[in-house]
Amino acid sequence: MTDLFSATPSGAPLAERLRPQTLDEVIGQSHLLGPGKPLRLAFESKKLHSMILWGPPGVGKTTIARLTAQAFDADFIALSAVLSGVKDIREAIDRAQLNLQQYGRHTILFVDEVHRFNKAQQDAFLPFVEQGLVTFIGATTENPSFEVNSALLSRAQVYVLQALTEPELALLLDRAAGIALQGLTFEDAAKALLIGYADGDARRLLNLLEQMKTAAETIQVEHIDEALVRNALARSGRRFDKGGEEFYDQISALHKSVRGSNPDAALYWLVRMLDGGADPLYLGRRIIRMATEDIGLADPRALRLALDAVETYERLGSPEGELTLAQAVLYMAVAPKSNAAYMAYNNARAFVKNDKSRAVPLHLRNAPTKLMKELGYGHAYRYAHDEPEAYAAGEDYFPEEMPRVEFYRPAPRGLEGKIGERLAHLRELDKKAKQK
């Protein structure tokens, strides 16, 4: 069984060597660890409870788990969901039972990356959490609502950890420089660049500092300036997870920025996703969806522009084709908005799903054969083009005895405003025809 918390080797990464040993040494998560805050109170009360620590990488999940082991008089068993299976879980449970029977000690079961455990693996230790044999602590970068069994989720308090702020990262940088980077000085611009590259991830910042230490030793310099940082480090991408929580949060922000008619915010989220490695064609499909769902007939050109943008990207690829996606997003954001077509479609689907099968009225049926004509197919059909304004006023196109419905209600914006005026005029003609 893997022990994640064995003694730190002398050659361990800087991030591991500087891992906090007390709550007061933890940088960040003040909303959980500050005076009077939930996790601080749990530590001070000595009342242990199952918990799930949810947050992006490098924000202190494993550190808090380790500090929990130190704060409570309990045996601590750590499993990695990447490396462990049901056999390892059973061994951990056997050890917990032995601890309780022989030593009267409770056991904390820590599962790192718990979202990687499948349902069967989670079910393997759930009964023992329910019985109170073990206290469960899980760490995850994914939304536990989707990745953790509801039964397990109901027995664990979820704590949301946040990415470190720039001032918090600056404090961590200064601490690391004072403890492990003696002899090196940092230009303010270099510090700012390193903090920007870290993007809220404490572990990433410490790894970057370790790379800078190696680079400085190699070229035999003691002062780190901005140019050295840019030359020594590869550009780090923004925080992004192609299949995870961050992905869906960002695509939601993009869609809602377009819907909210904010072109600058929409462009920002598009670029964030492209920068993070999102598939441009996936983004293109979402842009097409925006054109139909949120703009619709208020500006039918939006759909054509979205389709053209995707087709252009398919021909040009990156980076040239990305400009067309950006252009489409900007157009969507500033275009007049209407979800009338989207709502009409949904309303019609709901109506048909709950309604009975209704026959097509005879006058609306096609009559290509003599028999069909004799049966009345197409009889009394009024050809709209032969009527005034090319409109058969008063004609009914719904099934007989069907209640009157109005699925489509045009928005008073863009082209759809004109459509609404046209429909109002036609309904007035219907009204006059029925009065004759």
HELIX and SHEET records of a PDB file:
HELIX    1   1 LEU A   14  ARG A   17  1                                   4    
HELIX    2   2 LEU A   23  GLU A   25  5                                   3    
HELIX    3   3 SER A   30  LEU A   33  1                                   4    
HELIX    4   4 PRO A   38  SER A   45  1                                   8    
HELIX    5   5 LYS A   61  ALA A   71  1                                  11    
HELIX    6   6 VAL A   86  LEU A   98  1                                  13    
HELIX    7   7 ASN A   99  TYR A  103  3                                   5    
HELIX    8   8 VAL A  114  ARG A  116  5                                   3    
HELIX    9   9 LYS A  119  GLN A  131  1                                  13    
HELIX   10  10 PRO A  144  GLU A  147  1                                   4    
HELIX   11  11 SER A  150  SER A  154  1                                   5    
HELIX   12  12 GLU A  166  ALA A  180  1                                  15    
HELIX   13  13 ASP A  188  ALA A  198  1                                  11    
HELIX   14  14 ALA A  202  ILE A  219  1                                  18    
HELIX   15  15 GLU A  226  ALA A  232  1                                   7    
HELIX   16  16 GLU A  245  ARG A  259  1                                  15    
HELIX   17  17 PRO A  263  GLY A  276  1                                  14    
HELIX   18  18 PRO A  280  MET A  290  1                                  11    
HELIX   19  19 ALA A  291  ILE A  295  3                                   5    
HELIX   20  20 GLY A  296  ALA A  298  5                                   3    
HELIX   21  21 ARG A  301  LEU A  316  1                                  16    
HELIX   22  22 GLU A  322  VAL A  334  1                                  13    
HELIX   23  23 ALA A  340  ASN A  354  1                                  15    
HELIX   24  24 LEU A  362  LEU A  364  5                                   3    
HELIX   25  25 LYS A  370  GLU A  374  1                                   5    
HELIX   26  26 ALA A  384  ASP A  386  5                                   3    
HELIX   27  27 PRO A  388  ALA A  390  5                                   3    
HELIX   28  28 GLY A  414  GLN A  435  1                                  22    
SHEET    1   A 5 ALA A  74  SER A  80  0                                        
SHEET    2   A 5 HIS A 106  ASP A 112  1                                        
SHEET    3   A 5 VAL A 134  THR A 140  1                                        
SHEET    4   A 5 MET A  51  TRP A  54  1                                        
SHEET    5   A 5 GLN A 157  VAL A 160  1                                        
SHEET    1   B 2 THR A 185  PHE A 186  0                                        
SHEET    2   B 2 HIS A 223  ILE A 224  1                                        
END                                                                             
